[in-house]
Amino acid sequence: MSSESSEAVASIAPVVPVALRQALASFDALWSPRIVQRVNDYDVRIAKVEGEHVWHAHEHTDEFFLVLDGELHIALREPAGERSVTLPTGSVFTVPRGIEHKPYAPDGAAILMFEPTGTLTVGDRHDEVPAHVDTTTGHAL
Ligand code: NI
């Protein structure tokens, strides 16, 4: 038997089933994602959001969004100009790498994101981060 596996897998994601409804009920912080699963080198994160995030861009990765509850908007600065997409509950959308974006949810929403482990919530470049936005690579549940 090899002992190579004696090094524990470093992961803050639980290797147990996670009920998203219960997970969402376990924290109140806004714009502060919790990691609910890890898939290869990607995190599945959930967040409660309300109001505006901050303009930012992820230079090296796309960012996937699934709206679990409420309505999320994402403002986008694309080469053709600025636009905003509206994502009702159950919608999915992927922000392409390198595109400046700013999620916002005037009435609040619960969202799920799928992105490489270590991806910062405010990207690689961003406007000044307001106090209500958590700069993080995701917290444990
Ligand atoms: Ni982003």
Backbone and ligand atoms as CSV (ligand in chain L), in Angstrom:
chain,resi,resn,atom,element,x,y,z
A,1,MET,N,N,0.843,-1.206,0.000
A,1,MET,CA,C,0.000,0.000,0.000
A,1,MET,C,C,0.875,1.252,0.000
A,2,SER,N,N,0.522,2.172,-0.794
A,2,SER,CA,C,1.240,3.441,-0.835
A,2,SER,C,C,0.816,4.331,0.324
A,3,SER,N,N,1.757,5.103,0.796
A,3,SER,CA,C,1.408,6.050,1.852
A,3,SER,C,C,1.288,7.469,1.302
A,4,GLU,N,N,1.309,7.567,-0.013
A,4,GLU,CA,C,1.273,8.900,-0.624
A,4,GLU,C,C,0.003,9.663,-0.258
A,5,SER,N,N,-1.037,8.910,0.061
A,5,SER,CA,C,-2.305,9.581,0.340
A,5,SER,C,C,-2.400,10.056,1.787
A,6,SER,N,N,-1.302,9.890,2.542
A,6,SER,CA,C,-1.357,10.292,3.942
A,6,SER,C,C,-1.499,11.813,4.096
A,7,GLU,N,N,-1.126,12.528,3.035
A,7,GLU,CA,C,-1.311,13.983,3.093
A,7,GLU,C,C,-2.789,14.282,2.879
A,8,ALA,N,N,-3.390,14.832,3.899
A,8,ALA,CA,C,-4.830,15.094,3.833
A,8,ALA,C,C,-5.138,16.074,2.712
A,9,VAL,N,N,-6.250,15.842,2.093
A,9,VAL,CA,C,-6.703,16.773,1.067
A,9,VAL,C,C,-7.116,18.072,1.744
A,10,ALA,N,N,-6.471,19.135,1.350
A,10,ALA,CA,C,-6.809,20.434,1.943
A,10,ALA,C,C,-8.084,20.956,1.304
A,11,SER,N,N,-9.121,20.953,2.065
A,11,SER,CA,C,-10.393,21.426,1.531
A,11,SER,C,C,-11.254,21.922,2.666
A,12,ILE,N,N,-11.877,23.079,2.447
A,12,ILE,CA,C,-12.812,23.557,3.455
A,12,ILE,C,C,-14.243,23.231,3.044
A,13,ALA,N,N,-14.369,22.563,1.893
A,13,ALA,CA,C,-15.707,22.203,1.451
A,13,ALA,C,C,-16.107,20.884,2.088
A,14,PRO,N,N,-17.311,20.782,2.582
A,14,PRO,CA,C,-17.734,19.545,3.240
A,14,PRO,C,C,-17.934,18.423,2.222
A,15,VAL,N,N,-17.442,17.216,2.549
A,15,VAL,CA,C,-17.695,16.077,1.676
A,15,VAL,C,C,-18.933,15.355,2.191
A,16,VAL,N,N,-19.959,16.110,2.323
A,16,VAL,CA,C,-21.264,15.615,2.756
A,16,VAL,C,C,-22.309,16.338,1.916
A,17,PRO,N,N,-23.506,15.755,1.857
A,17,PRO,CA,C,-24.561,16.467,1.136
A,17,PRO,C,C,-24.862,17.793,1.826
A,18,VAL,N,N,-25.160,18.792,1.027
A,18,VAL,CA,C,-25.512,20.101,1.570
A,18,VAL,C,C,-26.880,20.501,1.025
A,19,ALA,N,N,-27.809,20.731,1.931
A,19,ALA,CA,C,-29.126,21.237,1.538
A,19,ALA,C,C,-29.007,22.754,1.394
A,20,LEU,N,N,-29.169,23.255,0.194
A,20,LEU,CA,C,-28.905,24.670,-0.036
A,20,LEU,C,C,-29.824,25.574,0.780
A,21,ARG,N,N,-31.067,25.164,0.944
A,21,ARG,CA,C,-31.993,25.988,1.728
A,21,ARG,C,C,-31.478,26.164,3.165
A,22,GLN,N,N,-31.024,25.052,3.740
A,22,GLN,CA,C,-30.486,25.115,5.105
A,22,GLN,C,C,-29.165,25.879,5.143
A,23,ALA,N,N,-28.357,25.664,4.126
A,23,ALA,CA,C,-27.070,26.373,4.076
A,23,ALA,C,C,-27.296,27.878,4.015
A,24,LEU,N,N,-28.250,28.301,3.217
A,24,LEU,CA,C,-28.544,29.734,3.106
A,24,LEU,C,C,-29.079,30.295,4.415
A,25,ALA,N,N,-29.801,29.463,5.149
A,25,ALA,CA,C,-30.376,29.915,6.422
A,25,ALA,C,C,-29.323,30.005,7.522
A,26,SER,N,N,-28.127,29.478,7.263
A,26,SER,CA,C,-27.108,29.392,8.317
A,26,SER,C,C,-26.233,30.635,8.418
A,27,PHE,N,N,-26.427,31.603,7.513
A,27,PHE,CA,C,-25.632,32.836,7.600
A,27,PHE,C,C,-26.442,34.005,7.053
A,28,ASP,N,N,-26.054,35.192,7.474
A,28,ASP,CA,C,-26.793,36.400,7.079
A,28,ASP,C,C,-25.953,37.377,6.269
A,29,ALA,N,N,-24.636,37.225,6.296
A,29,ALA,CA,C,-23.763,38.200,5.648
A,29,ALA,C,C,-24.070,38.310,4.158
A,30,LEU,N,N,-24.074,39.543,3.672
A,30,LEU,CA,C,-24.338,39.793,2.257
A,30,LEU,C,C,-23.022,39.872,1.484
A,31,TRP,N,N,-23.081,39.473,0.218
A,31,TRP,CA,C,-21.917,39.527,-0.678
A,31,TRP,C,C,-20.714,38.836,-0.041
A,32,SER,N,N,-20.958,37.703,0.617
A,32,SER,CA,C,-19.911,36.987,1.350
A,32,SER,C,C,-20.094,35.487,1.130
A,33,PRO,N,N,-19.582,34.969,0.011
A,33,PRO,CA,C,-19.886,33.604,-0.420
A,33,PRO,C,C,-19.404,32.518,0.539
A,34,ARG,N,N,-20.221,31.470,0.622
A,34,ARG,CA,C,-19.876,30.252,1.362
A,34,ARG,C,C,-19.631,29.125,0.359
A,35,ILE,N,N,-18.593,28.347,0.616
A,35,ILE,CA,C,-18.263,27.228,-0.278
A,35,ILE,C,C,-19.064,26.009,0.164
A,36,VAL,N,N,-19.894,25.491,-0.739
A,36,VAL,CA,C,-20.753,24.364,-0.373
A,36,VAL,C,C,-20.270,23.035,-0.948
A,37,GLN,N,N,-19.475,23.112,-2.010
A,37,GLN,CA,C,-18.893,21.909,-2.588
A,37,GLN,C,C,-17.645,22.319,-3.350
A,38,ARG,N,N,-16.786,21.337,-3.560
A,38,ARG,CA,C,-15.626,21.557,-4.428
A,38,ARG,C,C,-15.672,20.491,-5.517
A,39,VAL,N,N,-15.487,20.915,-6.751
A,39,VAL,CA,C,-15.517,20.000,-7.891
A,39,VAL,C,C,-14.191,20.123,-8.628
A,40,ASN,N,N,-13.363,19.096,-8.566
A,40,ASN,CA,C,-12.002,19.210,-9.094
A,40,ASN,C,C,-11.371,20.467,-8.512
A,41,ASP,N,N,-10.957,21.393,-9.354
A,41,ASP,CA,C,-10.352,22.609,-8.802
A,41,ASP,C,C,-11.301,23.807,-8.885
A,42,TYR,N,N,-12.589,23.506,-8.817
A,42,TYR,CA,C,-13.599,24.557,-8.815
A,42,TYR,C,C,-14.373,24.549,-7.496
A,43,ASP,N,N,-14.841,25.734,-7.109
A,43,ASP,CA,C,-15.718,25.843,-5.945
A,43,ASP,C,C,-17.140,26.096,-6.394
A,44,VAL,N,N,-18.071,25.482,-5.687
A,44,VAL,CA,C,-19.474,25.852,-5.787
A,44,VAL,C,C,-19.746,26.720,-4.562
A,45,ARG,N,N,-20.120,27.963,-4.791
A,45,ARG,CA,C,-20.324,28.917,-3.697
A,45,ARG,C,C,-21.739,29.462,-3.743
A,46,ILE,N,N,-22.261,29.743,-2.571
A,46,ILE,CA,C,-23.564,30.395,-2.512
A,46,ILE,C,C,-23.407,31.712,-1.762
A,47,ALA,N,N,-24.262,32.665,-2.100
A,47,ALA,CA,C,-24.206,33.963,-1.427
A,47,ALA,C,C,-25.586,34.577,-1.373
A,48,LYS,N,N,-25.784,35.342,-0.306
A,48,LYS,CA,C,-26.946,36.214,-0.230
A,48,LYS,C,C,-26.489,37.592,-0.686
A,49,VAL,N,N,-27.280,38.240,-1.471
A,49,VAL,CA,C,-26.868,39.533,-2.006
A,49,VAL,C,C,-28.020,40.519,-1.936
A,50,GLU,N,N,-27.688,41.774,-1.785
A,50,GLU,CA,C,-28.688,42.840,-1.851
A,50,GLU,C,C,-27.951,44.147,-2.053
A,51,GLY,N,N,-28.507,44.998,-2.888
A,51,GLY,CA,C,-27.811,46.223,-3.239
A,51,GLY,C,C,-26.793,45.933,-4.336
A,52,GLU,N,N,-25.702,46.701,-4.342
A,52,GLU,CA,C,-24.734,46.598,-5.431
A,52,GLU,C,C,-23.416,45.980,-4.984
A,53,HIS,N,N,-22.831,45.175,-5.853
A,53,HIS,CA,C,-21.471,44.693,-5.643
A,53,HIS,C,C,-20.529,45.781,-6.145
A,54,VAL,N,N,-19.422,45.436,-6.744
A,54,VAL,CA,C,-18.462,46.437,-7.205
A,54,VAL,C,C,-18.032,46.048,-8.624
A,55,TRP,N,N,-17.767,47.052,-9.452
A,55,TRP,CA,C,-17.235,46.753,-10.792
A,55,TRP,C,C,-15.901,46.035,-10.649
A,56,HIS,N,N,-15.776,44.892,-11.337
A,56,HIS,CA,C,-14.525,44.141,-11.284
A,56,HIS,C,C,-14.442,43.211,-12.481
A,57,ALA,N,N,-13.264,42.640,-12.678
A,57,ALA,CA,C,-13.067,41.679,-13.769
A,57,ALA,C,C,-12.154,40.560,-13.317
A,58,HIS,N,N,-12.469,39.351,-13.780
A,58,HIS,CA,C,-11.608,38.186,-13.554
A,58,HIS,C,C,-10.858,37.942,-14.871
A,59,GLU,N,N,-9.554,38.193,-14.850
A,59,GLU,CA,C,-8.804,38.163,-16.105
A,59,GLU,C,C,-8.693,36.761,-16.690
A,60,HIS,N,N,-8.691,35.742,-15.825
A,60,HIS,CA,C,-8.344,34.406,-16.321
A,60,HIS,C,C,-9.453,33.374,-16.193
A,61,THR,N,N,-10.611,33.794,-15.757
A,61,THR,CA,C,-11.672,32.794,-15.634
A,61,THR,C,C,-13.056,33.362,-15.911
A,62,ASP,N,N,-13.879,32.549,-16.533
A,62,ASP,CA,C,-15.297,32.858,-16.629
A,62,ASP,C,C,-15.895,32.701,-15.231
A,63,GLU,N,N,-17.096,33.262,-15.041
A,63,GLU,CA,C,-17.764,33.146,-13.747
A,63,GLU,C,C,-19.232,32.780,-13.991
A,64,PHE,N,N,-19.620,31.633,-13.436
A,64,PHE,CA,C,-20.966,31.102,-13.650
A,64,PHE,C,C,-21.893,31.499,-12.505
A,65,PHE,N,N,-23.091,31.945,-12.851
A,65,PHE,CA,C,-24.095,32.315,-11.857
A,65,PHE,C,C,-25.376,31.506,-12.059
A,66,LEU,N,N,-25.955,31.056,-10.968
A,66,LEU,CA,C,-27.292,30.465,-10.954
A,66,LEU,C,C,-28.083,31.195,-9.868
A,67,VAL,N,N,-29.229,31.723,-10.228
A,67,VAL,CA,C,-30.035,32.442,-9.242
A,67,VAL,C,C,-30.969,31.455,-8.545
A,68,LEU,N,N,-30.779,31.308,-7.246
A,68,LEU,CA,C,-31.561,30.359,-6.455
A,68,LEU,C,C,-32.869,30.970,-5.989
A,69,ASP,N,N,-32.836,32.272,-5.728
A,69,ASP,CA,C,-34.029,32.946,-5.217
A,69,ASP,C,C,-33.909,34.440,-5.510
A,70,GLY,N,N,-35.013,35.071,-5.815
A,70,GLY,CA,C,-34.987,36.497,-6.094
A,70,GLY,C,C,-34.533,36.778,-7.521
A,71,GLU,N,N,-34.103,37.997,-7.726
A,71,GLU,CA,C,-33.702,38.424,-9.065
A,71,GLU,C,C,-32.343,39.119,-8.995
A,72,LEU,N,N,-31.428,38.639,-9.809
A,72,LEU,CA,C,-30.084,39.218,-9.873
A,72,LEU,C,C,-29.918,39.943,-11.202
A,73,HIS,N,N,-29.265,41.088,-11.132
A,73,HIS,CA,C,-28.884,41.800,-12.348
A,73,HIS,C,C,-27.366,41.822,-12.409
A,74,ILE,N,N,-26.834,41.779,-13.602
A,74,ILE,CA,C,-25.390,41.917,-13.760
A,74,ILE,C,C,-25.130,42.952,-14.845
A,75,ALA,N,N,-24.504,44.054,-14.447
A,75,ALA,CA,C,-24.082,45.060,-15.416
A,75,ALA,C,C,-22.765,44.597,-16.030
A,76,LEU,N,N,-22.641,44.803,-17.341
A,76,LEU,CA,C,-21.480,44.308,-18.081
A,76,LEU,C,C,-20.897,45.423,-18.943
A,77,ARG,N,N,-19.582,45.546,-18.917
A,77,ARG,CA,C,-18.911,46.475,-19.838
A,77,ARG,C,C,-18.221,45.636,-20.899
A,78,GLU,N,N,-18.874,45.546,-22.045
A,78,GLU,CA,C,-18.362,44.737,-23.142
A,78,GLU,C,C,-17.750,45.644,-24.195
A,79,PRO,N,N,-16.995,45.069,-25.116
A,79,PRO,CA,C,-16.385,45.893,-26.162
A,79,PRO,C,C,-17.433,46.731,-26.915
A,80,ALA,N,N,-18.636,46.182,-27.066
A,80,ALA,CA,C,-19.690,46.890,-27.800
A,80,ALA,C,C,-20.392,47.940,-26.951
A,81,GLY,N,N,-20.096,47.968,-25.665
A,81,GLY,CA,C,-20.743,48.939,-24.790
A,81,GLY,C,C,-21.224,48.314,-23.506
A,82,GLU,N,N,-21.916,49.116,-22.719
A,82,GLU,CA,C,-22.381,48.641,-21.420
A,82,GLU,C,C,-23.823,48.166,-21.530
A,83,ARG,N,N,-24.123,47.056,-20.887
A,83,ARG,CA,C,-25.500,46.566,-20.830
A,83,ARG,C,C,-25.698,45.869,-19.496
A,84,SER,N,N,-26.935,45.478,-19.237
A,84,SER,CA,C,-27.235,44.787,-18.000
A,84,SER,C,C,-28.139,43.606,-18.328
A,85,VAL,N,N,-27.857,42.461,-17.718
A,85,VAL,CA,C,-28.728,41.305,-17.892
A,85,VAL,C,C,-29.527,41.113,-16.611
A,86,THR,N,N,-30.760,40.643,-16.764
A,86,THR,CA,C,-31.646,40.380,-15.631
A,86,THR,C,C,-31.848,38.882,-15.519
A,87,LEU,N,N,-31.607,38.349,-14.317
A,87,LEU,CA,C,-31.670,36.908,-14.099
A,87,LEU,C,C,-32.699,36.599,-13.022
A,88,PRO,N,N,-33.897,36.202,-13.420
A,88,PRO,CA,C,-34.895,35.775,-12.438
A,88,PRO,C,C,-34.493,34.444,-11.797
A,89,THR,N,N,-35.180,34.084,-10.741
A,89,THR,CA,C,-34.943,32.800,-10.078
A,89,THR,C,C,-34.883,31.666,-11.102
A,90,GLY,N,N,-33.870,30.841,-10.977
A,90,GLY,CA,C,-33.741,29.699,-11.869
A,90,GLY,C,C,-32.906,29.981,-13.103
A,91,SER,N,N,-32.455,31.219,-13.265
A,91,SER,CA,C,-31.666,31.566,-14.449
A,91,SER,C,C,-30.189,31.264,-14.240
A,92,VAL,N,N,-29.522,30.981,-15.337
A,92,VAL,CA,C,-28.074,30.814,-15.312
A,92,VAL,C,C,-27.455,31.803,-16.289
A,93,PHE,N,N,-26.229,32.209,-15.980
A,93,PHE,CA,C,-25.512,33.144,-16.841
A,93,PHE,C,C,-24.027,33.029,-16.536
A,94,THR,N,N,-23.216,33.161,-17.565
A,94,THR,CA,C,-21.769,33.118,-17.380
A,94,THR,C,C,-21.144,34.423,-17.849
A,95,VAL,N,N,-20.427,35.073,-16.955
A,95,VAL,CA,C,-19.671,36.276,-17.318
A,95,VAL,C,C,-18.342,35.814,-17.910
A,96,PRO,N,N,-18.053,36.197,-19.139
A,96,PRO,CA,C,-16.790,35.762,-19.744
A,96,PRO,C,C,-15.577,36.390,-19.051
A,97,ARG,N,N,-14.493,35.686,-19.079
A,97,ARG,CA,C,-13.259,36.205,-18.477
A,97,ARG,C,C,-12.905,37.557,-19.094
A,98,GLY,N,N,-12.363,38.425,-18.248
A,98,GLY,CA,C,-11.882,39.708,-18.750
A,98,GLY,C,C,-12.942,40.781,-18.874
A,99,ILE,N,N,-14.212,40.406,-18.749
A,99,ILE,CA,C,-15.295,41.384,-18.894
A,99,ILE,C,C,-15.604,42.018,-17.532
A,100,GLU,N,N,-15.522,43.349,-17.472
A,100,GLU,CA,C,-15.901,44.030,-16.227
A,100,GLU,C,C,-17.384,43.822,-15.984
A,101,HIS,N,N,-17.706,43.524,-14.734
A,101,HIS,CA,C,-19.111,43.285,-14.394
A,101,HIS,C,C,-19.396,43.753,-12.975
A,102,LYS,N,N,-20.662,44.041,-12.742
A,102,LYS,CA,C,-21.102,44.450,-11.399
A,102,LYS,C,C,-22.476,43.844,-11.133
A,103,PRO,N,N,-22.519,42.790,-10.334
A,103,PRO,CA,C,-23.816,42.220,-9.943
A,103,PRO,C,C,-24.552,43.179,-9.006
A,104,TYR,N,N,-25.875,43.200,-9.129
A,104,TYR,CA,C,-26.673,43.986,-8.189
A,104,TYR,C,C,-28.055,43.378,-8.059
A,105,ALA,N,N,-28.658,43.594,-6.914
A,105,ALA,CA,C,-29.967,43.003,-6.618
A,105,ALA,C,C,-30.709,43.940,-5.678
A,106,PRO,N,N,-31.443,44.901,-6.249
A,106,PRO,CA,C,-32.130,45.893,-5.404
A,106,PRO,C,C,-33.049,45.262,-4.362
A,107,ASP,N,N,-33.684,44.150,-4.715
A,107,ASP,CA,C,-34.638,43.525,-3.803
A,107,ASP,C,C,-34.074,42.289,-3.106
A,108,GLY,N,N,-32.795,42.016,-3.299
A,108,GLY,CA,C,-32.169,40.875,-2.660
A,108,GLY,C,C,-32.297,39.602,-3.475
A,109,ALA,N,N,-31.340,38.724,-3.335
A,109,ALA,CA,C,-31.354,37.452,-4.060
A,109,ALA,C,C,-30.413,36.473,-3.363
A,110,ALA,N,N,-30.607,35.206,-3.671
A,110,ALA,CA,C,-29.661,34.168,-3.262
A,110,ALA,C,C,-29.097,33.560,-4.537
A,111,ILE,N,N,-27.780,33.450,-4.611
A,111,ILE,CA,C,-27.153,33.012,-5.854
A,111,ILE,C,C,-26.146,31.895,-5.595
A,112,LEU,N,N,-25.865,31.152,-6.647
A,112,LEU,CA,C,-24.834,30.114,-6.613
A,112,LEU,C,C,-23.826,30.459,-7.703
A,113,MET,N,N,-22.552,30.348,-7.362
A,113,MET,CA,C,-21.485,30.625,-8.328
A,113,MET,C,C,-20.566,29.419,-8.457
A,114,PHE,N,N,-20.024,29.264,-9.633
A,114,PHE,CA,C,-19.120,28.150,-9.922
A,114,PHE,C,C,-17.883,28.743,-10.579
A,115,GLU,N,N,-16.765,28.628,-9.898
A,115,GLU,CA,C,-15.551,29.268,-10.401
A,115,GLU,C,C,-14.335,28.610,-9.782
A,116,PRO,N,N,-13.165,28.795,-10.389
A,116,PRO,CA,C,-11.975,28.109,-9.883
A,116,PRO,C,C,-11.685,28.455,-8.424
A,117,THR,N,N,-11.282,27.448,-7.664
A,117,THR,CA,C,-10.875,27.665,-6.281
A,117,THR,C,C,-9.832,28.779,-6.225
A,118,GLY,N,N,-10.023,29.689,-5.289
A,118,GLY,CA,C,-9.067,30.779,-5.144
A,118,GLY,C,C,-9.478,32.054,-5.850
A,119,THR,N,N,-10.563,31.985,-6.610
A,119,THR,CA,C,-11.025,33.179,-7.320
A,119,THR,C,C,-11.537,34.210,-6.310
A,120,LEU,N,N,-11.011,35.419,-6.391
A,120,LEU,CA,C,-11.436,36.486,-5.482
A,120,LEU,C,C,-12.779,37.063,-5.915
A,121,THR,N,N,-13.605,37.379,-4.929
A,121,THR,CA,C,-14.919,37.957,-5.222
A,121,THR,C,C,-14.819,39.283,-5.983
A,122,VAL,N,N,-13.727,39.994,-5.784
A,122,VAL,CA,C,-13.603,41.301,-6.438
A,122,VAL,C,C,-12.682,41.239,-7.655
A,123,GLY,N,N,-12.344,40.026,-8.077
A,123,GLY,CA,C,-11.575,39.859,-9.305
A,123,GLY,C,C,-10.121,40.283,-9.173
A,124,ASP,N,N,-9.491,40.447,-10.341
A,124,ASP,CA,C,-8.075,40.814,-10.395
A,124,ASP,C,C,-7.900,42.322,-10.494
A,125,ARG,N,N,-8.957,42.995,-10.931
A,125,ARG,CA,C,-8.949,44.463,-10.919
A,125,ARG,C,C,-10.361,44.916,-10.618
A,126,HIS,N,N,-10.458,46.038,-9.909
A,126,HIS,CA,C,-11.775,46.446,-9.432
A,126,HIS,C,C,-11.769,47.902,-9.033
A,127,ASP,N,N,-12.942,48.484,-8.969
A,127,ASP,CA,C,-13.105,49.807,-8.383
A,127,ASP,C,C,-12.856,49.700,-6.875
A,128,GLU,N,N,-12.844,50.821,-6.222
A,128,GLU,CA,C,-12.689,50.815,-4.767
A,128,GLU,C,C,-13.791,49.956,-4.148
A,129,VAL,N,N,-13.384,49.034,-3.281
A,129,VAL,CA,C,-14.334,48.074,-2.716
A,129,VAL,C,C,-15.090,48.708,-1.546
A,130,PRO,N,N,-16.405,48.810,-1.661
A,130,PRO,CA,C,-17.181,49.381,-0.554
A,130,PRO,C,C,-17.184,48.442,0.657
A,131,ALA,N,N,-17.482,49.001,1.816
A,131,ALA,CA,C,-17.386,48.248,3.066
A,131,ALA,C,C,-18.320,47.043,3.111
A,132,HIS,N,N,-19.427,47.118,2.373
A,132,HIS,CA,C,-20.400,46.022,2.456
A,132,HIS,C,C,-20.041,44.843,1.552
A,133,VAL,N,N,-18.949,44.963,0.800
A,133,VAL,CA,C,-18.527,43.868,-0.082
A,133,VAL,C,C,-17.342,43.145,0.544
A,134,ASP,N,N,-17.484,41.831,0.704
A,134,ASP,CA,C,-16.443,41.004,1.303
A,134,ASP,C,C,-15.439,40.588,0.231
A,135,THR,N,N,-14.180,40.969,0.443
A,135,THR,CA,C,-13.106,40.521,-0.457
A,135,THR,C,C,-12.613,39.182,0.048
A,136,THR,N,N,-12.977,38.109,-0.665
A,136,THR,CA,C,-12.688,36.771,-0.149
A,136,THR,C,C,-12.637,35.767,-1.302
A,137,THR,N,N,-12.014,34.630,-1.030
A,137,THR,CA,C,-12.073,33.524,-1.968
A,137,THR,C,C,-13.144,32.519,-1.527
A,138,GLY,N,N,-13.984,32.952,-0.595
A,138,GLY,CA,C,-15.065,32.092,-0.108
A,138,GLY,C,C,-14.786,31.586,1.284
A,139,HIS,N,N,-15.834,31.489,2.081
A,139,HIS,CA,C,-15.726,31.004,3.453
A,139,HIS,C,C,-16.302,29.605,3.550
A,140,ALA,N,N,-15.884,28.889,4.606
A,140,ALA,CA,C,-16.512,27.612,4.899
A,140,ALA,C,C,-17.938,27.871,5.378
A,141,LEU,N,N,-18.776,26.884,5.190
A,141,LEU,CA,C,-20.155,27.025,5.660
A,141,LEU,C,C,-20.184,27.180,7.170
L,1,NI,NI,NI,-17.101,38.431,-10.584
